[in-house]
Amino acid sequence: MLGLLCFVYVLNFLDRQLISILAKPIQDELAITDSQLGKITGLYFALFYCFIAIPVGWLADRTNRVKVLSVACALWSLATAACGMAGNYVQLVFARMAVGVGEAGGVPPSYAIISDYFARERRGTAMAIFNLGPPLGSALGVAFGAYLAATYDWRVPFYVIGAIGVVTAIVVYWTIAEPPRGQFDAPRAMREGQIGQAGFVETVQSFFANPLLLLAALASGAANFITYGISNFATLFLMREKGMELGQVAVWYALVVGIGMSAGIFTSGRLIDKFGGRSRSAYAMIPAASLLLALPFFLGFVWSERWEIALLFLIVPMFLNYFFLSATVTFVQDEVRPDQRVISGALLLLVMNFIGLGLGPTYVGSVSDYFRPTQGAHALQTAFLALVPMYVIAAALYFALARLINRSHPEGSKS
């Protein structure tokens, strides 16, 4: 079950990143600017992806979560294939929005399914394995997408990956069993009268009224601002300013993404399981420390003159930048009632991805176009440097969350 859900997440993220990976040939054919690229990979996608996740989460909390996931996977896969048919920017925008509509039903139901398959002491590792989807999706997208684009045409990867997604949706529908809600939380939940169907308005109000959940969402959004700001322009940056060719991107950048991100996400999950049981503030302290450690290496990546050196520096941020993901998701799933998990996961993604996915790439693309008249070919480098303050802001928010957790849970252990 976990392996199949992870593969669905691989496709989810692969489909989401394809335009960023193939940005150079798409820009060349459709005459798209950096700011337009930032909006289509960020804001326009996030508007649908984030907000539609809320009603989808409400539906999944009341129906079969596996079936909701499989239908969503089929929808975003068909929309991915439609991206390959776009003949201009407007058509690409609408196809991209359709991808966002489908992907809104991907991650929140998966979070809840996993939480009901694994006991609390194993959820951190389980979430970390599931969250290998983004690095594997990014790496496969770079390797597979760049190879097909270099060999045939940039449209071919959209068709092939879309077809794989439709087949996967069918497999999910017929093979994954819907688990009982709250089966590992039932003894405590029954004592507290928490098993049932929470109201939509009640769940939304309780989420945003809880300072722990709200601050966790804001902190993860700031961290996601960094990760999407980098990932959605990294291929273009390496090709335009560091001299990489598409074939080199398909091998070397794919290895950095796959190994760095995967190792970081899995390691963070193990650390959460180890230290989260001793102190709940570990859910915030680990992401805060990882972001500060990543910052100097990110600067080395941006300032390197050759792509080979830049990739060596990039390995460390790829490893550390994503420590926040499993930590925050696990923390939120543990904080809410079993019947509120899908909507709460969707609300977390709403804040996290609207800030990160919606604004991060949009910000980087706009800054790049703003500095193009003065910086010329190095405008994107300047835009990457403009991400530095966000590292400090994200780390500060996680440190604040750690203090709030300590005040809310003075016993220092899981409730």
C-alpha positions as CSV (number, residue, x, y, z in Angstrom):
1,M,0.0,0.0,0.0
2,L,2.7,2.5,1.0
3,G,4.8,1.7,-2.0
4,L,1.8,2.3,-4.4
5,L,0.8,5.5,-2.7
6,C,4.4,6.7,-2.9
7,F,4.3,5.9,-6.7
8,V,1.1,7.9,-7.1
9,Y,2.9,10.8,-5.3
10,V,5.9,10.3,-7.7
11,L,3.5,10.8,-10.6
12,N,1.8,13.7,-8.8
13,F,5.1,15.6,-8.4
14,L,6.5,14.5,-11.8
15,D,3.5,15.8,-13.6
16,R,3.7,19.0,-11.6
17,Q,7.4,19.6,-12.3
18,L,7.5,18.7,-16.0
19,I,7.0,22.2,-17.3
20,S,9.8,23.4,-15.0
21,I,12.1,20.6,-16.2
22,L,11.4,21.4,-19.8
23,A,11.3,25.1,-19.4
24,K,14.0,25.9,-21.9
25,P,12.5,24.2,-25.0
26,I,9.0,25.3,-24.0
27,Q,10.2,28.9,-23.7
28,D,12.0,28.7,-27.0
29,E,8.9,27.4,-28.9
30,L,6.0,29.3,-27.1
31,A,8.0,32.5,-26.4
32,I,7.3,32.5,-22.6
33,T,9.1,34.9,-20.3
34,D,10.5,34.0,-16.9
35,S,7.6,35.8,-15.1
36,Q,5.0,33.9,-17.2
37,L,6.9,30.6,-16.4
38,G,6.8,31.5,-12.7
39,K,3.0,32.1,-12.8
40,I,2.2,29.0,-14.8
41,T,4.3,26.7,-12.5
42,G,3.3,28.6,-9.4
43,L,0.4,31.0,-9.0
44,Y,-2.0,29.7,-11.6
45,F,-1.4,26.1,-10.6
46,A,-1.6,26.8,-6.9
47,L,-4.9,28.7,-7.1
48,F,-6.7,25.5,-8.2
49,Y,-4.5,23.0,-6.4
50,C,-4.7,24.6,-3.0
51,F,-8.4,25.7,-2.8
52,I,-10.0,22.7,-4.5
53,A,-8.2,20.5,-2.0
54,I,-10.5,21.7,0.7
55,P,-13.9,20.4,-0.7
56,V,-12.1,17.3,-2.0
57,G,-10.8,16.7,1.6
58,W,-14.3,17.2,3.0
59,L,-15.6,14.6,0.4
60,A,-12.8,12.1,1.2
61,D,-13.4,12.4,5.0
62,R,-17.0,11.2,4.3
63,T,-16.5,8.7,1.5
64,N,-14.0,6.2,0.3
65,R,-10.6,7.9,0.3
66,V,-9.0,5.4,-2.0
67,K,-11.6,5.9,-4.7
68,V,-11.2,9.7,-4.4
69,L,-7.5,9.3,-4.8
70,S,-7.8,7.1,-7.9
71,V,-10.2,9.4,-9.7
72,A,-8.0,12.4,-8.9
73,C,-4.9,10.5,-10.3
74,A,-6.8,9.8,-13.6
75,L,-7.9,13.4,-13.9
76,W,-4.5,15.0,-13.4
77,S,-2.9,12.4,-15.7
78,L,-5.3,13.2,-18.6
79,A,-4.6,17.0,-18.0
80,T,-0.9,16.3,-18.1
81,A,-1.3,14.8,-21.6
82,A,-3.3,17.9,-22.6
83,C,-0.3,20.1,-21.6
84,G,1.7,18.4,-24.4
85,M,-1.0,19.5,-26.9
86,A,-0.8,23.2,-26.0
87,G,0.0,25.5,-29.0
88,N,0.3,28.7,-27.0
89,Y,0.7,30.1,-23.5
90,V,-3.1,30.5,-22.9
91,Q,-3.8,26.8,-23.8
92,L,-0.9,25.7,-21.6
93,V,-2.3,27.8,-18.7
94,F,-5.7,26.1,-18.9
95,A,-4.2,22.6,-19.2
96,R,-2.0,23.4,-16.2
97,M,-5.0,24.5,-14.1
98,A,-6.7,21.2,-14.9
99,V,-3.6,19.4,-13.6
100,G,-4.0,21.4,-10.4
101,V,-7.6,20.4,-10.1
102,G,-6.8,16.7,-10.3
103,E,-3.7,16.9,-8.0
104,A,-5.8,18.6,-5.3
105,G,-7.2,15.1,-4.6
106,G,-3.9,13.3,-4.4
107,V,-2.0,14.1,-1.2
108,P,-4.5,14.8,1.6
109,P,-6.4,11.5,1.2
110,S,-3.0,9.7,1.1
111,Y,-1.9,11.3,4.4
112,A,-5.1,10.1,6.1
113,I,-4.9,6.6,4.6
114,I,-1.3,6.2,5.8
115,S,-2.2,7.5,9.3
116,D,-4.8,4.8,9.5
117,Y,-2.4,2.1,8.3
118,F,0.4,2.9,10.7
119,A,0.6,3.4,14.5
120,R,1.8,6.7,15.8
121,E,5.3,5.5,16.7
122,R,5.8,4.4,13.0
123,R,4.1,7.3,11.2
124,G,7.1,9.5,10.9
125,T,9.0,6.9,8.9
126,A,5.9,5.9,6.9
127,M,5.3,9.6,6.0
128,A,9.0,9.9,5.1
129,I,8.7,7.0,2.7
130,F,5.6,8.4,1.2
131,N,7.3,11.8,0.9
132,L,10.0,10.3,-1.2
133,G,7.4,11.0,-3.9
134,P,8.7,14.5,-4.6
135,P,12.4,13.7,-4.9
136,L,11.7,10.5,-6.9
137,G,9.2,12.4,-9.1
138,S,11.6,15.3,-9.6
139,A,14.6,12.9,-10.4
140,L,12.5,10.8,-12.8
141,G,11.0,13.9,-14.3
142,V,14.5,15.3,-15.0
143,A,15.9,12.0,-16.3
144,F,12.9,10.6,-18.1
145,G,11.5,14.0,-19.3
146,A,14.8,15.5,-20.4
147,Y,15.8,12.3,-22.2
148,L,12.6,12.0,-24.1
149,A,12.6,15.8,-24.9
150,A,16.2,15.6,-26.1
151,T,15.5,12.5,-28.2
152,Y,12.1,13.4,-29.6
153,D,10.3,16.5,-28.6
154,W,9.3,18.3,-25.4
155,R,5.7,17.3,-25.9
156,V,6.4,13.5,-25.8
157,P,7.0,13.3,-22.0
158,F,3.6,14.8,-21.3
159,Y,1.9,12.1,-23.4
160,V,3.9,9.2,-22.0
161,I,3.7,10.2,-18.3
162,G,0.0,11.0,-18.6
163,A,-0.7,7.5,-20.0
164,I,1.2,5.9,-17.1
165,G,-0.9,7.9,-14.6
166,V,-4.2,6.6,-16.0
167,V,-3.0,3.0,-15.7
168,T,-1.8,3.7,-12.1
169,A,-5.2,5.2,-11.2
170,I,-6.9,1.9,-12.2
171,V,-4.4,-0.2,-10.2
172,V,-5.0,2.0,-7.1
173,Y,-8.8,1.7,-7.4
174,W,-8.7,-2.1,-7.5
175,T,-5.8,-3.0,-5.1
176,I,-5.7,-0.7,-2.1
177,A,-8.2,-1.4,0.7
178,E,-9.8,1.5,2.6
179,P,-8.6,1.3,6.2
180,P,-10.9,1.8,9.2
181,R,-10.7,5.5,10.3
182,G,-8.7,6.0,13.5
183,Q,-8.1,2.3,14.1
184,F,-4.8,3.1,15.9
185,D,-6.2,6.0,17.7
186,A,-9.5,4.4,18.7
187,P,-8.9,3.7,22.4
188,R,-8.0,7.3,23.1
189,A,-10.5,8.7,20.7
190,M,-13.3,6.7,22.1
191,R,-12.5,7.8,25.6
192,E,-12.6,11.4,24.4
193,G,-15.7,10.9,22.2
194,Q,-13.8,11.8,19.1
195,I,-14.9,9.1,16.7
196,G,-17.5,10.3,14.2
197,Q,-17.8,12.8,11.4
198,A,-16.6,16.3,12.1
199,G,-18.3,19.1,10.4
200,F,-16.5,21.0,7.7
201,V,-16.9,24.4,9.3
202,E,-15.9,22.9,12.7
203,T,-12.7,21.4,11.3
204,V,-11.7,24.6,9.4
205,Q,-12.4,26.8,12.5
206,S,-10.5,24.4,14.8
207,F,-7.5,24.3,12.5
208,F,-7.1,28.1,12.1
209,A,-8.0,28.7,15.8
210,N,-5.2,26.4,16.9
211,P,-2.0,28.5,17.1
212,L,0.2,25.4,16.8
213,L,-1.4,24.2,13.5
214,L,-1.5,27.8,12.1
215,L,2.1,28.5,12.8
216,A,3.1,25.0,11.5
217,A,1.3,25.8,8.3
218,L,2.9,29.3,7.9
219,A,6.4,27.9,8.7
220,S,6.0,25.1,6.2
221,G,4.8,27.7,3.6
222,A,7.9,29.8,4.1
223,A,10.1,26.7,3.7
224,N,8.1,25.6,0.6
225,F,8.6,29.1,-0.8
226,I,12.3,28.2,-1.0
227,T,12.0,24.7,-2.3
228,Y,9.6,25.6,-5.2
229,G,11.5,28.8,-5.9
230,I,14.6,26.8,-6.5
231,S,13.2,23.7,-8.1
232,N,11.0,25.4,-10.6
233,F,13.9,27.4,-12.0
234,A,17.0,25.2,-11.3
235,T,17.0,23.5,-14.7
236,L,16.6,26.8,-16.5
237,F,19.3,28.3,-14.3
238,L,21.8,25.5,-14.9
239,M,21.2,25.6,-18.7
240,R,21.1,29.3,-19.2
241,E,23.8,30.5,-16.7
242,K,26.0,27.5,-16.0
243,G,26.1,26.0,-19.6
244,M,24.5,22.6,-19.0
245,E,23.0,20.7,-22.0
246,L,19.7,18.9,-21.7
247,G,21.4,15.5,-21.9
248,Q,23.7,16.5,-19.0
249,V,20.7,17.7,-17.0
250,A,19.0,14.3,-17.6
251,V,21.9,12.5,-15.9
252,W,23.7,14.7,-13.4
253,Y,21.0,17.0,-12.1
254,A,18.6,14.0,-11.9
255,L,21.2,12.2,-9.7
256,V,21.6,15.3,-7.4
257,V,17.8,15.6,-7.0
258,G,17.1,12.0,-6.6
259,I,19.8,11.2,-4.1
260,G,19.9,14.5,-2.2
261,M,16.1,14.9,-1.7
262,S,15.4,11.2,-1.0
263,A,18.2,10.9,1.6
264,G,17.1,14.1,3.2
265,I,13.4,13.2,3.5
266,F,14.0,9.7,4.7
267,T,16.6,10.9,7.2
268,S,14.3,13.5,8.6
269,G,11.5,10.9,9.1
270,R,13.8,8.7,11.1
271,L,15.0,11.7,13.2
272,I,11.3,12.6,13.8
273,D,10.5,9.1,15.0
274,K,13.6,9.1,17.2
275,F,13.4,12.5,18.8
276,G,9.7,13.4,18.5
277,G,8.8,10.8,21.1
278,R,11.1,12.6,23.6
279,S,10.1,16.1,22.8
280,R,7.4,17.4,20.5
281,S,9.4,20.5,19.8
282,A,11.7,18.2,17.7
283,Y,9.0,18.6,15.0
284,A,10.0,22.2,14.7
285,M,13.7,22.3,15.8
286,I,14.8,19.8,13.2
287,P,13.5,21.8,10.2
288,A,14.8,25.1,11.7
289,A,18.3,23.8,12.1
290,S,18.3,22.1,8.6
291,L,17.3,25.4,6.9
292,L,20.1,27.4,8.5
293,L,22.7,24.7,7.7
294,A,21.6,24.7,4.1
295,L,21.9,28.4,3.5
296,P,25.7,28.7,2.9
297,F,25.7,25.8,0.5
298,F,22.8,27.3,-1.4
299,L,24.9,30.5,-1.8
300,G,27.8,28.3,-3.1
301,F,25.5,26.8,-5.7
302,V,24.4,30.2,-6.9
303,W,27.9,31.8,-7.1
304,S,29.7,28.8,-8.7
305,E,31.0,29.5,-12.1
306,R,30.8,26.0,-13.5
307,W,27.8,23.7,-13.4
308,E,29.9,20.8,-12.0
309,I,30.8,22.8,-8.9
310,A,27.3,24.2,-8.6
311,L,25.9,20.7,-8.5
312,L,28.3,19.7,-5.8
313,F,27.1,22.6,-3.6
314,L,23.5,21.9,-4.5
315,I,23.6,18.4,-3.0
316,V,23.5,19.8,0.6
317,P,20.5,22.1,0.1
318,M,18.7,19.2,-1.7
319,F,19.4,17.1,1.4
320,L,18.4,19.6,4.0
321,N,15.8,21.8,2.4
322,Y,13.1,19.2,2.7
323,F,13.5,18.2,6.4
324,F,10.4,20.3,7.2
325,L,8.0,18.2,5.1
326,S,7.7,14.9,7.0
327,A,8.1,16.8,10.3
328,T,5.2,19.2,9.7
329,V,2.9,16.7,8.1
330,T,3.4,14.1,10.9
331,F,2.9,16.9,13.6
332,V,-0.4,18.0,12.1
333,Q,-1.7,14.5,11.6
334,D,-0.9,13.7,15.3
335,E,-2.5,17.0,16.5
336,V,-6.0,16.5,15.0
337,R,-8.8,14.0,15.4
338,P,-9.0,10.9,13.2
339,D,-12.1,12.2,11.5
340,Q,-10.5,15.5,10.7
341,R,-7.3,14.2,9.1
342,V,-8.0,14.6,5.4
343,I,-9.4,18.2,5.7
344,S,-6.6,19.1,8.1
345,G,-4.0,17.8,5.7
346,A,-5.7,19.7,2.9
347,L,-5.7,22.9,5.0
348,L,-2.0,22.4,5.7
349,L,-1.4,22.0,2.0
350,L,-3.6,25.0,1.3
351,V,-1.4,27.3,3.3
352,M,1.9,25.5,2.6
353,N,1.4,25.4,-1.2
354,F,-0.3,28.7,-1.7
355,I,2.7,30.5,0.0
356,G,5.3,28.1,-1.4
357,L,4.1,26.8,-4.7
358,G,1.9,29.8,-5.5
359,L,4.3,32.7,-4.5
360,G,7.8,31.1,-4.6
361,P,8.2,30.5,-8.4
362,T,6.1,33.7,-9.2
363,Y,8.5,35.7,-7.0
364,V,11.7,34.2,-8.6
365,G,10.4,34.7,-12.2
366,S,9.3,38.3,-11.5
367,V,12.6,39.2,-9.9
368,S,14.4,37.7,-12.8
369,D,12.5,39.7,-15.4
370,Y,12.9,42.8,-13.3
371,F,16.7,42.6,-13.2
372,R,17.1,41.4,-16.8
373,P,17.6,45.0,-18.2
374,T,20.6,45.5,-15.8
375,Q,21.8,42.0,-15.1
376,G,21.3,40.5,-18.5
377,A,22.2,36.8,-18.6
378,H,22.7,36.7,-14.8
379,A,19.2,38.0,-13.9
380,L,18.1,34.6,-12.7
381,Q,21.2,34.4,-10.4
382,T,20.1,37.6,-8.8
383,A,16.6,36.2,-8.4
384,F,18.0,33.2,-6.6
385,L,20.0,35.4,-4.2
386,A,16.7,37.2,-3.4
387,L,15.6,33.9,-1.8
388,V,18.2,34.2,0.9
389,P,16.0,36.2,3.4
390,M,13.3,33.5,3.2
391,Y,15.7,30.9,4.6
392,V,16.0,33.1,7.7
393,I,12.3,33.8,7.9
394,A,11.4,30.1,7.6
395,A,13.9,29.1,10.3
396,A,12.7,31.8,12.6
397,L,9.1,30.6,12.2
398,Y,10.1,27.0,13.1
399,F,12.0,28.2,16.2
400,A,8.9,30.1,17.2
401,L,6.8,27.0,16.7
402,A,9.2,25.0,18.9
403,R,8.7,27.5,21.7
404,L,5.0,27.4,21.3
405,I,5.0,23.6,21.4
406,N,7.0,23.6,24.6
407,R,4.5,26.0,26.2
408,S,1.5,23.9,25.0
409,H,3.0,20.6,25.9
410,P,5.2,21.3,28.9
411,E,5.5,17.5,29.6
412,G,7.8,17.4,26.6
413,S,6.4,14.2,25.2
414,K,3.6,13.1,22.9
415,S,0.1,13.4,24.3
